[in-house]
Structures are given as structure tokens and as C-alpha cells.
Amino acid sequence: MNKIIFFYSLIFLISLILCKEPYPSEKDVLLIDENNFGFALREFKYILILFYSADDPNCQEFIPEYEKIASTLKKDNYVLAKIDSDKSPQIIRHFNVQIFPSIMLLKKTSPIDYKGEKKQEQIISWLKEQTKKEYKILGTKEELEEFKKQHDLCLIFFGKDDNNKIRNEIDRAERKMDDMPMGMVNSEELIKENAKSEDKKEYFILFTKFDEQKYYLHDLKSEKIIDFYNLYSTPKVIDFAAQTSPVLFNKRFPSLVFFTSKKIKNWDESKELLTKLWPKVNKKVKLFRANYDEGMSVKLSEFCGVKDENIPKIFIVDPISENPFKYEFKGEINEENLVKFVDDWENKKLKPFLRSEPVPDPEDNDGDVYIVVGKTFKKEVLDNDKDVLMYFYAPWCKHCKEFYPNYEKLARKLKAKNHNLIMAKMDATENDIEYYPINKYPTIKFYPGNAKNKEPLHFNNRQTIVELLDFIKSKAYHKINDEDYDTKKDVLEIVHEETDL
């Protein structure tokens, strides 16, 4: 397996939450770091990356030139990014970058070093040469049929393109599309033979083997080519798996997911129903069938809160928002109801589905660390003026298990003298909160009593328990007095046993 793919595949498989705009930018240059690099690899087919050191004079001198290159190439859909070596040491080590500034093209996730002069004209010329797409010229019917036979999916242009106008549109579109075999047919006989009508002299046909279909496109602008490809380049009904999950989470297509199981009769029936549904909703959502207890579908099932006892189950998963929303279908599963479900979602008539564990009984929730679930989050955390420290964890997370005993000890010491402070926890694998995604474990957020309408304060989970105490004391609305809480004395026990996250 490619080393880069291996390096980041675990992140992709575990995390089903993507940000809407995970890449801040400066003057058309994306800012990539260790938090969003794995996502960028999968979202963009080509990325030109500048590795730089903020303190290096050569880097400071070159960055404005690099920004001009990004602005020049923006219209052609090229993606340029930069990585600060001081903030992303793992990436620097992984690519063995030793000289700054350095430029590298990640092409299909494979790195290609740029070794030429760091001048705009040379870099642009090199980049265009490296990303040039080869098109198969198909001059005879036999060549056309052989090309179609060789590929499960292929896009072929039928028409004359003497001034390369169409070729340029295809080039722009291709940078936002997966690798796909492309061909060109300029034989007048073949153009007429394959046309839908006599008056169409230029058109695309997308040939697919999976549904034995061919789809026509007559609007030849790059944005229309991309939309056309996105709409028809997948099967009508997609079986959810590691190989197909990027359709939902990388390309961020809103999708209707039918959770069922191969163990029950409904498995075959679900595909028949979704196939009938496709013509009525195909421009709104992708259609997935998920064997909920197998492979990648297990993670998606957990993400949607699907349990053994409630399958078959249907959700719309919308990964475009910052916190991917899920919409639960309720009612009898039939074509008419599902069309209405999609229409209601499209017209924003549905409320997002939030997972929640059962509300704990009061007698079971009187420990040093208060238990919060999805249903009680707003009431217990936001709708009061108490200072609340939230510990979001995953039961399987090693770091969570190592840090939690000290978190609990600190809660025990603080609870006795600080009645306006709540130290709480939530299993983020079983509960959702509407306001932002929790995609790292543990995540520690602080909600001061006088700022519940603002973004919570984030505590760096690589810091120590003593630093957490100092953080609380400095940010709390209800003051924690030093005379009531002797840091050196009362935390000595915790410091002695402390394990960093």
C-alpha cells in the first residue's frame, strides 16, 4: 500500500466527521497542517505544496511569489497549499523535507519534488506538464468498442475540437474528477451514429458498465462536465464499503443510506426499492445500501445510532455542514414515503437526528464526575450560569483511559468547595451535540457561566492535569480562591501519579 495512504488511512476509517471548510486560506493558498492533511489528500486529486519555515528569510521572500502563482492558477482549478514546518513536524519527517522553501506536487497521493528555479513562469509550466491529461483518440468503431470494453467507466467526447476549446474545458474539469479514462472521437460517421439527434454535433457520452448505461451531455462547460460526472459516475445503488465511502465523506454528497443486513430477506428488496427510487431523487441525494454489521458499515451504523433491534433503518446523511447532520426516516418504508422524505429534507422541513443514551437516573448520577448525554446537554451545560468542564471521550480510547482517573481525582477535590463548577463527561461515540463535531478523543471543553452563548474554550489535551486546574481557575466565571484550594498541597497526589494524554 502506498506509504502516504497507509499513514492516514486510519484517520479516515475512524473519523466519519469532516469539516465544511477545513482549510483556511491566505491569498488563494490553503493552509494545511496535521489536522487536515489526511482529508486534503483524499479530497484533491493534485495538490502543490510549499513547505516553509516562518523564520527563514528565503521563505519570507518566496511566499508572495507563491501566492501570485496560486491566484494565477485559481481559474484553472489548481489547488496550492503551504505547510508550516514548525507546526507540522510529523508531515515534514514523513516526506523527509530538509530544505526550506521546498515545493512538492502530490499527484494521486504520490509525491513529486520540484527541483527547478523558484520563479512563477517555470513553476506554472512544470505543474501543467505534470498534470497534463492524455486522451485516447478513437478513430474507428472498433477502437471505440475496444476502449469501452476495457473500462468500467469512461467519458468520451464526440466532435471536432480544432482550436482545443473543448480540450481546455475538459482539462479544467478533470482536476476535480477522479482518474477516469477519457477518449475523443472526431469521425463524422461515428459522431452521427452515436448522436441522440441530427442537430447535435458536439457532445459527451459517459459509458458505465455497472448499470449498463450511457449518459449524454451537450453543455460542454467545465462546471457542467463536473456536475455531469458527479451525478452519473456511481451506480444507482451503492453498497457502502471502504472503497465507496469517499463518495459520501470525501466528495460530500448528501446521501440516503438504507441500513439493513444480508442475514434478512430485506437485503435484496432494499436494492430493488432504491433502484426504483433513483430516477426521482438522483439529482438530490446518492443512494447507499449498508450491511450495518459488516466492514465500514459498522462505523457508519455507530455514527447514525443504528442498533440491531431497529433495522431496517434509513437516514439521510448530509456531510456538507461543519457537523454532518443525520435525518431519520420514520414511517412505512415505501417509494412514495421515501420521495416525500427526500423532498422534506431538501425543503428544510426536517430536524437533525441527535444520538443520545438514556437519561441517567439521579441516584446513579451523583458521582464526582457528572454524566451528560445528548438529551441533557443543553439543559445541564448551556441553560445555566454554572461553570461546566466537559470531558468528551470514547470508551475504547487508550488516552482517555489513562487520563480519566486524574480527571476524576481533580473533580473530587474541586467539588467539595466549588458548587458552581460542574466537571462532567460524555461518551461521544453514543451521544451527539448539535453545535460542533467531536472527532478527537479525549476532547476537553470549558463553558464559563457568563459566556454560554459563545464558543466554548478548548483545553489542549496534551497538557497536564495541573495545567487543567490552572486553566479552570483562570477561565472560571465563579472564582476559585487559592485559599480554598491549595494547589501545591492538594494536587501533590495527582502530580505524583500523573500521565500525560
Buried (B, 14 or more C-beta within 10 A) or exposed (E): EEEBBEBBBEBBEEBBBBBEEBBEEEEBBBBBBBBBBBBBBBBBBBBBBBBBBEEBEEBEEBBEEBBEBBEBBEEBBBBBBBBBBEEBEEBBEBBEBEEBBBBBBBBEBEBBEBEEEBEBEEBBEBBEEEBEBEBBEBEEBEBBEEBBEEBEBBBBBBBEBEEEEBEEBBBBBBBBBBEBBBBBBBBEEBBEEBBEEEEBEBBBBBBBEEBEEEBBBBEBEBEBBBBBBBBBBBBBBBBBBEEBBBBBBBBBBBBBBBBBBEEEEBBEBBBEBBBEBBEBBBEBBBBBBBBBBBBBBBBBBBBBBBEEEEBBBBBBBBBEBBBBBBBBBEEEBEEEEBBEBBEBBBEEEBEBBBBBBEBBEEEEBEEBBBBBBBBBBBEBBBEBEBBBBBBBBBEEBEBBBBBBBBBBBBBEBBBEEBEBBBBBBBBBBBBBBEBBBBBBBBBBBBBBBEBBEEEBBEBEBEBBBBEBBEBBBEBBBBEBEEEEBEEEEBBEEBEEEBEEB
